[in-house]
Structure formats: C-alpha cells, structure tokens
Amino acid sequence: MPERGGPAQGLGIYLHIPFCRPKCPYCDFNSGPHPEAMRRRYLEALKEEIRTSPWAGYPVPAVSFGGGIPSELDPVDVASLVEAVRGVFPVADDAEWSLECTPDTVTLDSLRTLRRQGINRLSLSAQSFRDRHLRLLGHRYQVRDLRRSCKWARTAGFDNLNLDLLYGLPGQTHGEWMGDLGQALALAPEHLSLYNLVVEEGTGLAHSGDDGRLPEPDQETVARIYESALDRTAEAGYLHYHVSSFARPGREWRQGEIYWKGRAYLGLGVSAASFIHGTRWTNTSRLESYIQGVWAGDVPRASEEHLSGLRALGEDMLLGLERREGVSLSKLSARYGQDVSWLYQEPMRFLSENGLISRRDDRVSLTRRGLLLSDAVTAEFLAVPEGRPPL
C-alpha cells in the first residue's frame, strides 16, 4: 500500500505566528497579545526549529504564514523567516508563499516590502462588509479600511488575493449576506473562503450567547445563505473546489490542496500540526514549553497518532468527499487492498437514501444537502464499520 504523507513528493510548510492584539471574541486558535520580549524569543525559537528540522532537504511547493495575524510582524521578521526556510528546504521556484493579514495591520509600503520578499499570495481577513458586524466580531478596522487594503494589495503587485468571509453571524439576514458577497466579488479576488461562524466554547462570543445577548442564527437562513453562495460564485466564474473554498480556475490554494489530498505537511511553531509518513502530530500549545523545547532539541507534542488501516481509509474518504470531485472507490480499493464499496455499503446506503451523497458509477460525492451537513456526513466514514475486519 502506498504510504500516506510521503514527503518525497513535496512537503507543504506552515509557520504559526501566534501574535494578535486584541484577540477576536470568536477565535479559539492559539493566539493573543504578547509582550515584545516574548515575541522576540518566539521568533528566534521558530527560526531555530526551521534550521534544525529533521525534514530538511525535502522539496517544498508551498509555504503558509498563519496564526494569529502574521502581518503584525515587521516585514524584516518575515524576511528572516523566509530566508530561514529557503536556507534549509529546496523551495520550488514557482512555490506559493501565502500570508494571512488584516486590513488594520498593513500599509502600502509594508505590502510592497512583503511582495519583494517573495510573498505572492495574500489572504485578507475581510469577514464582513458591514461595520456593525465587524464590531461584533471584535475587529478594529472598518469597511473602508478593507477596501483600501485590497487596493493597496493590487498596487503592491499581488495578483493572488484571497478574501475570508463569515456567514451565519448573529442576526445576519440573507439579504445582508448577499450584499457582503456581492461587495467581495466586486473586488475580484482570485480566491474566496466562505466560513460558517461556529461559536466555540470558551470564546468571547460564546459567553455573550450564554448571557442571552446574542440571537442564535436561524439554521434555515444559514442553509439558504450557503446555497445562494454556491449559485452566485458559480455565476461569477469561481470554481467550488472544496466545501468552503472557491477559486478562479488555476488559483486554488496550494497549501489547502496538500492538506485535503492527504499529502505531507510540516507545521512549525507553537500548536502547529504536521502529517508525515502516515503520522500526525501537533506541537505543544504552551509558548514557554515550545521555546524551551526548541533550544533543548525536543519540541513537546500535544498529540500524536499514526493513521493506518480503517482509520487511514476513513480519513481518505472524509478528505475526498470534502472536495468537488469526490472519491473514486476503485482507486481507494486498489490503494488499501479492500473492496471499499462493500466495506462502507451501509453508511453509503444510508447517506444516499437521505440525499446526502450522490454515486455515479465509481465516484461518490456530496450533494448540495450533503455539503450543508458535511461534518455529519464525513463522520460516518471515521467509525469502524460494524462487523468489518481491521485492515
């Protein structure tokens, strides 16, 4: 059986930058405000983790800066991280270098500097084109700042721009969402990431909801919003290639494609996740433990698991169904030496009868209704099928 996550075919690199101020009330990522001294220590440790990586020498087609708000870094610090990666890994000449940013952390000069340093894809946290929704989400910027930063990005030479939008906001109407989406499309980004707002436990928004101050989003409205987005983006020429991702042809997010196709990726920094040689692990979420671990030559891991057998097969089904083209049952059967149609006949029958998946000959994909309930659908393939022997 071919190994999942083999790095010889290319290794996607993710750099976690846990800095932001203030922390958004809906965010449950490992990020927040940190004093300058801690920032300096963290960046030095991150560069050391890069320099001492045991995966040095493997080819790299894509590098992504995430967080947090990577654009809070001084461009000089971004340049030093780019240099560190290039000094250890053979990065492809046409590699995608993607960096997440917010409208209030960039200027025309900083964007020009980032572009000169090799960053060639910008992912801009738009979230909404309504100031009251931006305030609800805890953002310091306004819609006018968002528009200005898009203009600056183009002036700085970025021809690969992603906009993040959130739907399912408390009190958001279908009409408001369509207005947001229309304004985003008017800016002609190469890529759109459309996410349903999920209020995670422990976040500021969750506490507001517990206090009864935020109206629960109406699920029928959320479903209508998502379906309208599918239609409107298709009309505008975007390819819906993943559950939440829409791109101009040829502008799919390369790092995302690495994740979703079960290929190898290396996460560097606190809380960063990796998947190599069939093993997935996550670095510690504690900054001090991470920093000390780097300099001791052993970064602590918060979790680790080796995916094999039915677990690996189920994840391949999950990842494949989340993509536009779905899953080829014959290819999966050949890969795992099992009849996948037989192995998953019960969940596929149940999901098909309920209009959640479509099967055409060898290929299984999500229906529109299945896309709306993708988490529930894909979970069906992570459980070991009853009565089926382990692989």
KOLRO-970866 format. One record per residue (C-alpha): residue in three letters; z, y, x. Coordinates in steps of 0.2 Angstrom, whole numbers, plus 5000, padded with zeros to 4 digits. Each point is the difference from the previous one (the first is absolute). Layout:
! residues N
ALAZYX ...
//
This chain:
! residues 391
MET500050005000 PRO499550175007 GLU501650105005 ARG500450154989 GLY500350165009 GLY499249965017 PRO499950165010 ALA498549955010 GLN498950064986 GLY500850175000 LEU501850074998 GLY500350144988 ILE501450125007 TYR501350094989 LEU501150135008 HIS501550054989 ILE500650185001 PRO501650014990 PHE500250195000 CYS499950114984 ARG501050154993 PRO500549994987 LYS499949824994 CYS499049994983 PRO501149944986 TYR498849854995 CYS499849945018 ASP500949845006 PHE499149985017 ASN501050015016 SER499950195003 GLY501050164999 PRO500550165009 HIS500649965018 PRO500750125014 GLU498850055014 ALA501049905013 MET499749844989 ARG498250034998 ARG499750025018 ARG501049845004 TYR499049914986 LEU498350055007 GLU500449955017 ALA500649834994 LEU498449984989 LYS498950035016 GLU501049885009 GLU499849874987 ILE498150035001 ARG500049995019 THR500949835000 SER499249924986 PRO499749815002 TRP498450024991 ALA499250125012 GLY498149975004 TYR499549944982 PRO498650114993 VAL500550134987 PRO498850064986 ALA501250114991 VAL501650105003 SER501150084987 PHE501450135001 GLY501149994984 GLY501850034995 GLY500850124996 ILE498850155004 PRO499149975016 SER499350184999 GLU501750065003 LEU499849955018 ASP499450135012 PRO498249965004 VAL500549985018 ASP501149854995 VAL498649934990 ALA498950015016 SER501349915010 LEU500149864988 VAL498149994999 GLU499949995019 ALA501449875000 VAL499049894988 ARG498450025010 GLY500949965016 VAL500549834994 PHE498749944987 PRO498150005001 VAL499750114985 ALA498249994994 ASP498950155003 ASP499750024981 ALA501849964995 GLU500850084985 TRP501550115005 SER500950054983 LEU501550124998 GLU501050044985 CYS500450184996 THR500650124987 PRO499350174996 ASP501550095006 THR500049925018 VAL498350055005 THR499050155006 LEU498250035004 ASP500550005019 SER501149844999 LEU498649914991 ARG498750055012 THR501149945014 LEU500349834991 ARG498149984998 ARG499750045019 GLN501349875004 GLY499049864991 ILE500850004983 ASN498549974989 ARG500749964983 LEU501350114991 SER501049944985 LEU500750144990 SER501549994989 ALA499350094985 GLN501049914986 SER499650124986 PHE499050164996 ARG501450074990 ASP501450105008 ARG501349944987 HIS499649825005 LEU500150045019 ARG501750084997 LEU500649854991 LEU499449895014 GLY501050115012 HIS498550085009 ARG500250175009 TYR498150034998 GLN499050064985 VAL498349974994 ARG499250145009 ASP500749935017 LEU499249844996 ARG498350084997 ARG500250105016 SER500449855010 CYS498549904994 LYS498950155005 TRP500850015017 ALA499749815002 ARG498250024998 THR499950165011 ALA500949905013 GLY498749875000 PHE500749864990 ASP498749914990 ASN501149854994 LEU501350074989 ASN501249904988 LEU501050084986 ASP501549914993 LEU500450034981 LEU501449944990 TYR499949954981 GLY501349954988 LEU501150155004 PRO501450044987 GLY499250094986 GLN498249995007 THR498750004986 HIS498349925001 GLY499250175000 GLU501050065014 TRP499549855011 MET498250024996 GLY500250185005 ASP500849955017 LEU498749875003 GLY498650124996 GLN500750135012 ALA500149865014 LEU498249954997 ALA499450185001 LEU500750005018 ALA498849855004 PRO501249905011 GLU499249845007 HIS501549904994 LEU501350004986 SER501649914999 LEU500750004982 TYR501849934998 ASN501049974985 LEU501750085003 VAL501349875002 VAL501850075000 GLU500949905012 GLU501949974999 GLY501050115011 THR498850155000 GLY500350174993 LEU498849974986 ALA500949844995 HIS501750094999 SER499150144989 GLY499449864988 ASP501849925000 ASP500650174994 GLY498850014986 ARG499150155007 LEU498349935002 PRO499049924986 GLU499449825003 PRO498150005002 ASP499149924985 GLN499249845006 GLU498550024988 THR499650175008 VAL500249925017 ALA498849874996 ARG498750124992 ILE500250115016 TYR499649865011 GLU498549944990 SER499350184999 ALA500250015019 LEU498949855002 ASP498650074989 ARG500150185007 THR500049955018 ALA498549884997 GLU499050144992 ALA500450115015 GLY499349865012 TYR501649935007 LEU500149815003 HIS501649924993 TYR500449885014 HIS501849974998 VAL501350024986 SER500550185005 SER498650045012 PHE498350094996 ALA498750055014 ARG498350065002 PRO498949865006 GLY500449965019 ARG501650114999 GLU501349864996 TRP501650025010 ARG499849885014 GLN501949985003 GLY500249954982 GLU498649885001 ILE500949915015 TYR501649994989 TRP499149944984 LYS498949875009 GLY501549915009 ARG499550065017 ALA501150045015 TYR501050165001 LEU501350075011 GLY501350124993 LEU500950115013 GLY501550104997 VAL501649994989 SER499749894984 ALA498249975005 ALA499349834994 SER498849895010 PHE499049844996 ILE499449905015 HIS499649815002 GLY500649964983 THR501750095002 ARG500650154991 TRP501450115006 THR500850174998 ASN500950105012 THR501850064997 SER500250144988 ARG501450085011 LEU499450145011 GLU501349985013 SER499849815001 TYR498250025002 ILE500150125014 GLN501349905009 GLY499049844997 VAL498450075007 TRP500950055017 ALA500849835000 GLY498449924998 ASP500449914984 VAL499750104984 PRO501149934986 ARG499049934985 ALA500650034982 SER499049854994 GLU498849865006 GLU499149864992 HIS498649885005 LEU498749984986 SER499349834999 GLY499549874987 LEU500150054981 ARG500850175005 ALA498650055011 LEU498749944987 GLY500950094986 GLU500050165010 ASP498149985003 MET499849994981 LEU501150154997 LEU499150115013 GLY498349944995 LEU500350044981 GLU500550175004 ARG498350045007 ARG498450044990 GLU499149845005 GLY501449884996 VAL500249835007 SER498849865005 LEU500849844995 SER498949895011 LYS500350115015 LEU501949984998 SER499849824996 ALA499149975017 ARG501250115009 TYR501649904994 GLY499249834998 GLN500550004981 ASP499250014984 VAL500650184995 SER499349984982 TRP501149854997 LEU501550075009 TYR500150154990 GLN499249944984 GLU501550044989 PRO500350185005 MET498150035000 ARG499949934982 PHE501450104994 LEU499450175008 SER498249974994 GLU500649964982 ASN501050165000 GLY498550105006 LEU500750045017 ILE498849925012 SER498149964998 ARG499249855008 ARG498249995004 ASP499549845008 ASP500950005017 ARG500750174999 VAL501650064992 SER500450194997 LEU501250114990 THR499450074983 ARG500450184995 ARG501549944992 GLY500549905015 LEU499850155011 LEU501350094989 LEU501249855002 SER499549955018 ASP501749975007 ALA500549884986 VAL498349915002 THR500049985018 ALA501949944999 GLU499349844991 PHE499249955017 LEU501650025011 ALA501049874991 VAL499749825006 PRO499049914986 GLU501149884991 GLY499749825005 ARG498850055014 PRO500449935017 PRO500350125015 LEU498550035011 
//
